[in-house]
Amino acid sequence: MKNSRKAVTADLPQLAELFDQYRIFYHKSSDIPAAKTFLQERLDNKDSEIFVIDENGKLTGFVQLYPIFSSTRMQRYWLLNDLYVNENHRGKGFSKELIEEAKELCRTSKACGILLETGKGNDIGNQLYPSCGFELYDSVNFYEWTNS
């Protein structure tokens, strides 16, 4: 049975709580009102795609993708920026289901692929992504500049 679907505005209260859990996982302070505002802006501006796991009206996971572009390929790419399943609902295949939604978005939008990054110490992610067909791309250096 498929539990995943595209997020809608009515999902915001539950989605903001999940997003807050995700941010806490990455050592950020809890801020559900800001999470709700951030997600509302993403949905309103249509500048990301969000899919959720809906278990009989209870949201238990989500994936968020942002559109980017490959100049050399002259095509859209998708950045899989956020993937989270509540710890009490892990081990049910929901992460893989959300990744399949991301792949379908890639196909239907005629994008050339999906990019993602995860920490070297994220053992679960580093097993999950290759099992879903992602290849480790280690021929480039990844750099970041932050304005903080």
N, C-alpha and C positions, 0 to 999 in steps of 0.2 A: 504494500500500500504506500502510495506517495504521500509524504507529509510536507513537502516543500512547495512554496508558492512565492509569488512576488509580493513584497510588502506594500501595504496601503496605509493611508493616513490614520485609519482607525486602529492600526497596530502600534501607534506611537507610545502609549503608556507602557505596554509590555516591552516593546523594542528598546525604549530608553533604559529600562531596568537591565536588560541583557547587555546593552552597549556599555552601561556603567560597570557591570561585572567584568566585561572584557577589558575596559580601561584599568580597573583595579588589578586585574591579572598582570597588566603591564606597568604596575607600580605608579599609577596616577591616582589622585584623590577622587573620591566619590563626589559626583555632582550630577544627579539625575535631571534637575531642571535644565542645565546646560546641555546635557546629552540629548534631551528631548528637543531643544531649540536647534541644535546642530543637525539632528536627523530630519527635523521638519524642513529645514532649509535645503537639505539634500533632496528630499522628495519634491518640495515645491519648485526648486530650480531645475529639477531633472538632471543634476550633474553627477549622480551616482545611480547604480542599480543595486537594490537590496532584495535579497531573497531570505525567507524565514522558514523555520521548521515549526509547523503548527500541529500540536498534538491535541486534537479535540478542543480547540479554542485557547490552549496555553502555548505561548511561544517559548521554545526551548533552545533555539539556535538561530544564527544568521550568518550571511556572507554579504559583504559590501564590495562592489567593484567600481572603479573610476575609469572613465575613458581617457586614453592617451593615444598618441600617434607615433608610428614609425616612419620617419622621413625616408629612409632608404627603401623601405617596402611600399611607401606611399599608401599605407593602410592604417586603420584603427587597430589599436592594441587595447587590452583591458588589464588594468592593474588590480589584482585581487589583494586588496589592502587589509581587509578584516574578515576573519573567520572565527566563529566562536560557538561552542555548544556548552550549555550549562553543565557543570560537573556531575550533577545528578542524572543527566540524560546521555552521558557518553557511552560508547561501546555499542550503540544501536545502529551504526552506519549513517548517522545524520550528517557528519562531516563530508562523507563521500557523496551523499545525496545533494548537499549544497554545492559541492564542486561540480557535479553533473549539471546543475542549473547554470553555473558559471560557463561551462563548456557549451551548453546549448545557446546561451546568450552570445558567446563568441561566434558560433556558427550562424545564428540568425542575423547578426549584425555584420556579417561578412568581415569580421576582424581577423587579423593574421595570427593572433595568439593571446595567451594570458601570461602575465608576468607576476611573480610574487617574491617576497623575501621572508625568511624566517631566521631566527637566531640559530647559531651552530649548536647551542645547548637545548634546543627544542626537539627532544628525542621523538615525541609523538608526531609532530609536524614533519620531521625529517624522515619518518617512515611512511607517513600518510601520503605526502605529495608524490614521491616516486611510484607508490602503489596505484596512484590515479593517473599515471602517464606523464608526470612532469619530470623533466630532466634537469639535473644540477648543471648550471651554466657557470663554470669556473674559469673561463678564459678571459674574463674582464675583472677589473678592480671596481668596486662599488665605493663611491665617495659621497659625502654629504656635507653640505654647508647649512648651518642653521643661523637664524637671525634672532639670537636670544642673549 
